[in-house]
Amino acid sequence: MNNPSNLWFAVRVKSRFEVAVSKALRSRGFEEFLPTFTARRQWSDRIRVSQKPLFPGYLFCRFEPANRAAVLAIPGVVLLVGQGKTPLPIDAREIESIRLAVTSGLRVEPWSRLQIGNTVRIERGPLSGVQGVLLRFKGANHLILTVQLLQRGVAVELDESWVVASKPGLQLPTMPIFSPEGSTRHVQ
């Protein structure tokens, strides 16, 4: 079942079933990918660190579309993301970009506030060659790697000098700054 020519699909799972479904897929010979991030939760007397799914309720699986019944039969699987009953494949480059981000050692976190912006390419660092959308907020730069089918993304902190516009003349997106008087200015 582990064939590099197979396509990647997004698998929708029951709430908090991501890890169980991931293990079940792996035990049945499927290549699965459950991207996670390190979450820190502050309690009154301690800080708890745990691994959480980057895309809650989803994981990715590579398989032949004709074998989708075997994936759907796994307890906890709700559906394959697609149009009607037809699952839609995810570009392998998107999966590889997310995989590189997760394994890069950089801080990675879920990012649901995707905004339409310009595409940029990372020139240096562990994510060299990865493309995404760059947003600036709170004084830090974040590259947003998207999975278009899920309409979600992942934010990765990186150094501004590592990023260049993908196309000549392409400007990086700006962040509007709202003043108390109601005027707006853009910061680059």
C-alpha positions as a printed Julia matrix, in Angstrom:
188×3 Matrix{Float64}:
   0.0    0.0    0.0
   3.0    2.27   0.56
   3.52   3.39  -3.03
   5.08   6.81  -3.81
   2.82   7.13  -6.85
  -0.27   7.07  -4.61
  -1.99  10.37  -3.95
  -2.34  12.24  -0.64
  -5.84  12.8    0.74
  -7.17  14.65   3.79
  -9.01  12.37   6.2
 -11.63  13.94   8.48
 -11.75  12.19  11.86
 -13.86  12.42  15.0
 -12.79  14.99  17.56
  -9.62  13.89  19.41
  -9.29  10.72  17.3
  -6.35  11.98  15.25
  -3.67   9.89  17.01
  -5.79   6.71  17.18
  -6.68   6.89  13.48
  -3.06   7.68  12.59
  -1.86   4.54  14.43
  -4.61   2.41  12.86
  -3.72   3.6    9.35
  -0.03   2.9    9.94
  -0.76  -0.58  11.36
  -2.76  -1.42   8.2
   0.14  -0.42   5.93
  -0.96   3.05   4.88
   1.43   5.99   4.77
  -0.11   8.6    7.05
   0.98  12.04   8.19
  -0.33  13.68  11.36
   1.48  17.03  11.71
   1.68  18.19  15.33
   2.98  21.17  17.25
   4.11  21.7   20.82
   1.37  23.41  22.84
   2.04  25.06  26.18
  -0.87  25.47  28.57
  -0.51  27.6   31.7
  -2.14  26.24  34.84
  -2.14  28.12  38.13
   0.77  26.07  39.49
   2.51  24.68  36.4
   2.94  24.76  32.65
   1.81  21.71  30.7
   3.53  20.92  27.41
   1.85  18.53  24.97
   1.73  17.63  21.29
  -1.45  18.76  19.51
  -2.58  18.27  15.89
  -1.82  21.21  13.59
  -5.1   20.55  11.79
  -7.55  19.42  14.5
  -9.95  16.84  13.12
  -7.76  16.03  10.09
  -4.79  13.95   9.11
  -3.31  13.02   5.76
  -3.06   9.61   4.15
  -1.46   8.4    0.93
  -3.39   5.66  -0.88
  -4.85   4.55  -4.18
  -8.37   6.04  -4.57
  -9.72   2.56  -5.3
  -8.68   1.54  -1.74
 -10.66   4.31  -0.01
 -13.09   1.82   1.55
 -10.25   0.4    3.67
  -9.52   3.9    5.02
 -13.19   4.71   5.64
 -13.63   1.43   7.58
 -11.17   2.52  10.3
 -12.96   3.48  13.55
 -12.89   7.24  14.03
 -12.75   8.13  10.32
 -15.65  10.4    9.36
 -14.97  11.04   5.66
 -12.41  11.78   3.01
 -12.33  15.48   2.15
 -13.56  16.05  -1.36
 -16.48  16.98  -3.52
 -19.54  14.85  -2.87
 -18.38  11.26  -2.55
 -15.25  11.88  -4.61
 -12.13  12.51  -2.5
  -9.9   15.27  -3.85
  -6.14  14.72  -3.73
  -3.78  17.18  -2.06
  -0.68  18.34  -3.92
   2.31  16.37  -2.6
   4.31  19.65  -2.47
   1.85  21.03   0.11
   2.29  17.93   2.27
   6.08  18.13   1.92
   6.06  21.84   2.86
   4.11  21.08   6.04
   6.4   18.13   6.8
   9.52  20.32   6.37
   8.06  22.99   8.64
   7.2   20.49  11.38
  10.65  18.87  11.31
  12.62  22.13  10.89
  12.98  22.84  14.6
  11.32  26.24  14.14
   8.27  27.21  16.19
   5.18  25.97  14.36
   1.55  26.61  15.34
  -1.94  26.38  13.79
  -3.03  29.37  11.8
  -6.7   29.62  10.88
  -6.77  33.32   9.97
  -5.54  32.88   6.4
  -5.5   36.05   4.38
  -4.98  36.45   0.69
  -1.39  37.62   0.24
   1.55  37.34  -2.05
   3.53  34.15  -2.4
   7.1   34.21  -1.11
   9.97  31.73  -1.2
  12.39  30.95   1.62
  15.98  31.25   0.42
  17.92  30.25   3.57
  17.5   28.14   6.68
  15.98  24.7    7.21
  12.94  25.55   5.03
  14.95  26.7    2.0
  12.86  26.31  -1.18
   9.47  26.23   0.58
   6.84  28.66  -0.68
   4.02  30.23   1.31
   2.38  33.49   2.25
   4.22  35.87   4.54
   2.29  37.89   7.14
   3.73  40.23   9.72
   2.18  40.67  13.14
   3.29  41.38  16.7
   6.71  42.33  15.36
   7.45  38.76  14.21
   7.41  37.33  10.72
   5.41  34.23   9.99
   5.35  32.15   6.84
   1.9   30.68   6.32
   1.95  27.27   4.61
  -1.5   26.41   3.35
  -3.39  23.25   2.51
  -5.87  24.74   0.05
  -8.36  21.89   0.24
  -8.83  22.34   4.01
  -8.67  26.16   3.79
  -6.27  26.15   6.73
  -2.62  26.84   7.26
   0.34  26.63   9.58
   2.37  29.59  10.88
   6.15  29.23  11.13
   8.38  31.87  12.74
  11.4   32.72  10.63
  13.97  35.4   10.03
  12.86  38.12   7.6
  16.18  37.96   5.74
  15.46  34.33   4.73
  12.42  35.31   2.6
  12.27  36.71  -0.94
   9.34  37.41  -3.23
   8.58  34.45  -5.53
   8.25  36.6   -8.63
  10.27  39.68  -9.57
   8.52  42.85  -8.44
   6.17  40.97  -6.13
   5.71  42.88  -2.89
   5.26  41.24   0.46
   1.85  41.74   2.08
   1.45  44.55   4.54
  -0.38  44.6    7.83
  -2.85  47.42   8.44
  -2.29  49.34  11.68
  -5.39  51.03  13.06
  -4.96  54.11  15.2
  -7.38  55.23  17.94
  -8.41  58.15  15.7
  -9.69  55.69  13.08
  -7.0   56.28  10.45
  -5.22  53.34   8.88
  -1.62  52.95   7.78
   0.2   49.93   6.43
   3.42  48.54   7.87
   5.77  46.44   5.75
